[in-house]
Amino acid sequence: MRFAVIVFPGSNCDLDMYHAIKDELGEEVEYVWHNETDLERFDAILLPGGFSYGDYLRSGAIARFSKVMESVQKAAEAGKPILGVCNGFQVLLEAGLLPGAMKRNESLKFICRPVNLVVENNETMFSTAYGKGEVISIPVAHGEGNYYCDEETHAKLKENNQIVYRYENNPNGSLDDIAGIINEKGNVLGMMPHPERAVDELLGSADGLKMFKSILQNWRESHVLTP
């Protein structure tokens, strides 16, 4: 399986994402610069954390207009797995690939620490390696991770089981303790916590590795050749 790690000016978690795929998952991965226009050669697209374009205007507001985002949109429409983490989640929201928006943390302070997440939906291509209700430890590092959406969108997220991860103890004021959501089609996941920083017990947790294993396993199962 071949992964793309999209790199915007200001990305700073691209190296962590690359390490998670190449060294821990053992799959092919490439950095892809923001002005790339063809992602056909990749099976999965990863949008890492950081401060794309300095977070000017709003987090992710400028990055969503990068040339590569047209190709990300096409990949999403084709059903390829798309994972946006932290700033990557913010970019997906700004691009309209996921519903809702991000506000400043309720405390108005930057938060950087491990948090516990509850796996609400373990039937997505990003979460099948977990048990439903499993509590996992994944670090956060953000100043604008307070997820918000209107009542209609919130009701739809719950009805369609699109809330994949919730905070056990909400660190940022996010609506309904939401830490990660998926699109209706089920192939685009955005989350504020950083699974790529939890892929080895030396880092304090290996719980994030199961997410990448889920992507790989589901991709393999969907590409099994039948007689």
N, C-alpha and C positions, 0 to 999 in steps of 0.2 A: 504494500500500500504506500502511496506517495502523498506526503503532506506538504502544503505550502504554508509558510509563516509570513504573513504580510507585514512589511516594515514601512511605517510612516515616519516622516521627520518628527522626532520626539518619542518614538517607541523606545521603551527601555526594558521590556520583559521578553523581547524576541529571543534573546540568548537562552533564557530559562525555558521557553517553549521548545526551542530547537533541541536543547539537551534532553528534555523529557521524551521527545519522540525518538531521537537518534540513539541516545545512550541508555535510556530506561525501557522504552518500548521496543527498540531495535528495528525501527522502520525507516524508510527513506524520507528525507525532509530537505527542503530548500528554502532559503530566504527569498522573498519576492518583493522588489521595490514597489513603491506606491504608484509609479507610472506605468507598470506592466499592464498590457491589454489582453493577454491570453493566459487563461488558467486551465485550459483543456487537459493538459498533461497531468494534472493533480486529481487525486481522489477525495481529498478533504482539505478545507481551508481553515486556517487558524488566524484570528485577529488578536494579537497580544495586548497587554497592558502598557501603560506609559502616559505620555502627555502629548499626543499627536498634535502637531502644529502649535505647541505651547498651550493647548486648551484655550486658545483665543476664541472669543464670542461665547462658546459653550464647549464643554468636553465633547469631542467627536464631531462638532458642527462643521469644521472645515474638511476634516478627513473624509467625510461622507461624499465629498465632491471629487476626490482623487480618481484618476483614470481607472485604477484597479477595481474600484467599487462597481463599475458596470459589469466587470467579469465576475465579481462576487455575486452580484444579483443573478446573473445567468447560471452560475453554479448552484445557487439556491433553488432556482426554478427547475433545474435538472435533477434535483433531489440529492445532491452531494451534501455530506455533513459539513456544516459551518459552525465553528465555535468562536464566540467572541468573549474574551475575558477582561473584566475591568474596563479600561478604555476601549477595548474591542467591543464590549457590550454597549457602551455609550455610542460607538460608531454605528452599530447595528440598529439602535433605537433611532438615531438621527437619520439613517438611510431608509427607515420605514420597514426594515426587514423583521422587526419585532415591535410590538405595541408598547406605548408608555413613554416615560421620560425620566431623567435623573435630576434630583435636586441636591443641594448641599446637604452634607450630613447634619442631622438634627443638632448635634453639639457644635456645629460650625468649626470642627477641628478635624485634622487629618488623622485617620485611624490606621494603625499598622500592627496587627497582632493575629494570632491564631483564633479562629472562631469555630464553634460547632454548628454543623448543618444537619438538617433532617432531610433524608431522601423521601420526597413526597410521591414521586412517580418513578418507578424503576422499570418502566416498560418503554423507555425511549432508547434510541440508538446510542445515547450518551450515558445511560445509567443502568443497563441490564446487569452489570457485574455487582451491583449493590442489592441489598435487600430492602424492601419497602419499609420505611420507618427507621432504617439504619441511621445512626448518628456518626458523622465523619468529621474529622478535624482538617480544616483548610484555612490558610491565612488570608487576611484581607489587607489591602493597602490602598486607601482611597480617601478623597475629600468630598467627592460628589457621588455617593453610592446609595442615596436615599431614593429608592424606586417609587414612582408614582404613576397612577393611571386613573381615569374617571371610573365611576361606578359601573357603567355599562361594560367597559373593557375588563374590569376586575371580575364581574360576574361571568363574562365569557371565558376568561382564563381559568376560573374554577370549574365551570361547566365542561370545558374541553380537556380538563386535567393537564393544563399547560404550565402549571407551577411545578417545577421539577425539584427545586431545593428551597428550603426555608431556613432562616436563622433560628437556632434554638434559643438564643438570647440576642435579640435584635440590637446590633451595635450602632445603627445609623438612622433609625426612624423609618426604615423602608415599609411601605404599605403591606399589611398582612404578613410581615416578616419575610417578604419575598427576597430570595437571594439569587434565584436563577429561573428563567422562563424559556419556553420553547415556542416556536411558531405552530400554527394549526397543522401544517404539513408534517411537522415532526423532525425536520432536518436542520433547523437553525436554533442553536442554544446560545443564550447570553447569560452570563453570571458575573457578579462582582468578585467573589473570592477567587483565589489563584490556584487551581489544581496543579499547574506546572511547577509550583513551589512546594508541592507535597507529594513527591514521587519517590522518596527514599527516606528510610527511618533516620538517617543521619541529619535530615532536614527537620526532624521532629514529627513527621507523619509521612506515610506512603499512601494515604487514602486517595489522593488525587490520581494516582496511577490507574486505579480501576476505571476512571472515566475514559482515559485514552484506550485502555484495554476493551472497554465497551464499544468504542467506535470501531476498533480494529476487528473485533469478533463479529459485529453486525455487518461490517463491510464484507468480510470473508464469506459469511453465510449468504449474503445477497449475490455473491459472485461465484457460487459453487456451480460448476458445469454439470448439467443434467443430461443423461443420455437421450 
